Amino acid sequence: MVATLSMSYHTWDTNTRSAEWTATPTHFWEIENKDVIVIPSLSLNEHELTFIPAVGHYEERMLYVLLALGKTDTRVIYVTSSPLDQGILEYYVALLPPEVQQDARGRVIFMSVCDVE
């Protein structure tokens, strides 16, 4: 069974300076020449979150999208509430074909909302 991900993405038309939004079920690895922005969310209230022991790692559930870096024309921007360990990136990069691993590190940006930089 092949999993699908319902993604919303837009394309920017530089001539009309407008964005066209598309929400379509697709395989994330089929997206070509795209910037993939991942913003994991929690849809539980604060009280319910206290019952989840590993809630601090909940945002990491979408890290499989880093496998899209296997396409050399794809960039990934991953936004989290707190910084991720660099070892996590290295783990996913190691899953990519050897010929794209070095380049993949330069095509991913981790952004944390608590980051001051």
N, C-alpha and C positions, 0 to 999 in steps of 0.2 A: 504494500500500500504506500502510495506517495502522498505525503502531507502537503497541503496547500496553505497559503497564508493570504488572508484578505488584506491587501495593502491599499492605502490611498497615496497617490503620488501626483505630482504635477509636472507639466512640461512648460517651459517659459519660451514664449515667442518673442524674440528680440525686435521683430518688425512692428508688431502691434503693442508691444510692452504689456502683454497680458499672460496670465497663467491659465492653463486648462487642467482642471482636476479630474482625475480618473480614479474610481474605486472599483477594482476588479480582482477577483480571485486569480492569483497567479503563483507560480513557483518563484521564490525570490531569486534563485540562481539563473532564471531566464531573463532577468532585467539586464539590458545592455546599455552601456554609456549613461549611467545614472548615478546620481548622488542619493544614497539611501540614508535617511535620517531616522534613527530609532529613539523613541521617547517612551520607555516603558511606564505604565501607570498602575496605580493601585486603586481599585474601586471599592475598597472596604473602609468602613469608618475607623477612627482611631481606637475605639474600644475593642473591635473585632481583631485588629492587628496585634493586640497584646497577647492573643492566644496562638499566634504563629511564631514558633521559636526562631526560625531562620528568616524572618521578614527582612532583615538587613541584606539578604542575598536575593530577594524576590526580583529585583530589577535585572538580575543576571540571566533570567530565563530567556531573554531574547538574543543572547550572545551568538546563537547559531547563525544569525544574519551575517556575522563576520565571514562566513564561508563564501559569501558573494564576492569577497576580495579575490577569489580565484579568477574572476574576469578582470583583466588588466585595465579596463575602461570604467570600472566601478569604484566609487569612493563611499566610505561609510562614516557617518557621524553618529556617535552613540552618546546620548545625554543621560546622566544619572544624578541622583541626589547627593551622592558622595563619591569620592574618587575610587576607581577600580584598581586592583593590584596589577602591576605590569606583567606578572606571571600569567594572568588570564589571557592577555593578548598573545603572549608567546605560545600558550597552549593551542589556541585556535590557528595561529599562523603555521604551527607545525603540522596541522592537518591539511594544509594547502599543498599543491604540487611544488616541489623544490624550486622550480624555475621562477615562481612568482612570489616566493616567501619574502625576500628582501624588499621588493617593490611594494608588497602589501602593507608593510609596516608604515610606509609613507602615505598610504591612501586611507588610513583610518585615523579618526580624531575622537578622542574621548573627552567629553566635556562634563564637568560636574557643576551643579548649580551653587555648590558651596565653595567652588574654586575662586580664588581672588585674582587670578591672572587673566 
